[in-house]
Amino acid sequence: MTTPETFRKNVVQVLESLEAILPAGSHVVLIGLVDGGLIYPIMADRLHPIGQVGNNVYYHDVYNWFNCMEIGPCVGWMNSNATLRKITSQ
């Protein structure tokens, strides 16, 4: 996992490079990202919005479908395989 010092150094480096190429007065927005390893354990057993009519589609169903179709945005984290989630976070 990236240390806070390395993260800060990398962010400052990117911002400095943007300073050189963006037009004067430009704005840059930085947003935080959730620890991906928390997504599956927290969300898996919650009812997904598409399952609200029949109360039968949960997030783990959607994640499994994404992975089966090979279209998942975060295969490593949105996965029932705890070992794969752990490896993805390292």
N, C-alpha and C positions, 0 to 999 in steps of 0.2 A: 504494500500500500504506500502511496506517496506521502512523504512526511510533510508537515505544515510548512517547513522551511523551503523544501523543494517546490511545493505548490506555489508559495508566494513568489519565489524566484521566477518560475515559469510564467506566472500571470503578469508580473512586472515586465518581463522580457517581451511578451506578446503585446502588452499595452504600449511599450516603447516602440515596437516595430509598427504598430498601427498609427502612432503619433507621426511617424515619418511619411505615411502614405495616405491617410485620411484628410479630406478637406478641412480647413479651419472651421471651428464651430461644430464639428461632428460630435455625436454622442455615442458612447459605448455602454451597453447594458450587460452587467455580469449577473448571472443567476446561479444559485446553488443547486446541486444535484443530491438526490436522496441516496443513501447507501443502498445500492442495488440488492444486496443480500437480504434486506428486510422486506422487499416487495412480496415475494411468494408467501413467506410465513404469515404475514399480516393480511394479505388480500385473498389468498386461495379459497377460503371457505365462505367468503362473502358473496352475496347474490350479485351477479353482474346486471347492469341495467337492461340488457336484452333478455334477461330471464325473469324480469319482474311480472310479466303477464302470467306465466305458468309456474313461477317460483321453482324453476328447474335448471337454470343455467348459472353456474358459479364461475368466479374468476379462474379457478383451476381448469374448468372445462374450456374456457376461451384460450388460456395459455397452452393447454394440450393441443387444441385445434391449430393454433398458430404454429406450434412446433411440428405437428404432423404435416402441415401444408408447407413447412419451411419458409414461413413469412414472418416469424416472430421478430419483433424489434430488439429483444434482449434475451436470446435463447438461454444464455448462461444463468440469468437471474430469474426469469419467468419460467421456472422449470421445477417439477416435483423432485428432481434428483438433488438432494442436499449436498452431495459431494461436488457435483458440477457447480452449484451455486457458490460453494466455498472456494473452489479453484478460480472461478470467475472473479471473485472479490480480491484475490491475492495479486 
